[in-house]
Amino acid sequence: MMYPYMKLSDETEIVHSHLIEENGEKRVEVHFERPTDDGFDTARCSLPSYKWIKRDGFTEEEIANFEIFLRNNAHLLFKYAEIGGISIA
């Protein structure tokens, strides 16, 4: 299950998974998606390892900015993943 988190000014939507527990470890996957003329730019990162699972269409600079964003928001993403997302209007 994916939960909405934020929409950026360039129309990039950020969503996150529920809390995933495997082999005694907790993780959250965070997905970035931006509409283009031909479909979508997409990127997905697994926390807490900050390993990029998917990267298509975003520049290296954008990915670097997403990493900064993730490091500043990881604690919230884990919190909201654990409670089943947040209510946003």
Beta strands, then each sheet from edge to edge (+ up, - down):
strand 1: 2-7
strand 2: 13-17
strand 3: 20-22
strand 4: 25-36
strand 5: 39-47
strand 6: 51-56
sheet 1: 1+ 2- 4+ 3-
sheet 2: 1+ 2- 4+ 5- 6+
end
